[in-house]
């Protein structure tokens, strides 16, 4: 269900890139054809997945009772080196669990830099909130960046 929704939303967001053929300029082979496959998902499958989304939203919203946001690492690792295949990274690491659930539910999230780890690669902090809390998350992220300077630092690459 989450995969169907994410694939359909990706196809809609990148329809111009895919339809124009510019998708073939991407460097990762799996990214060149993935958009085409996503555009082939049926309306029936999308609608069935959308019918489940409100139930997931309701369940996740309960996690936020009494809090403005959930704070987690963006990834379970440092950022992946930009000189290596992103496909290799995707096979070896998993995104944040709450990030995946958030994608399935359509709830908002934002990531801000929060330091550097192994090989001087950046790490991130993810803020996730209940449905329609974008303004709150942006305010928290802005306040965090006001108090830190990680967003002004870059790895030596």
ABEGO torsion letter per residue (X at the ends): XAAAAAAAAAAAAAAAAAAAGAAAABABAAAAAAAAAAAABBAAAAAAAAAAAAAAAAAAAAAABGBABBBBBABABBBBBAABBAAAAAAABBBBAAAAAAAAAGBBBBBBBAEBBBGGBBBBBBBBBBBGAAAAAAAAAAAAAAABAAAABBBBX
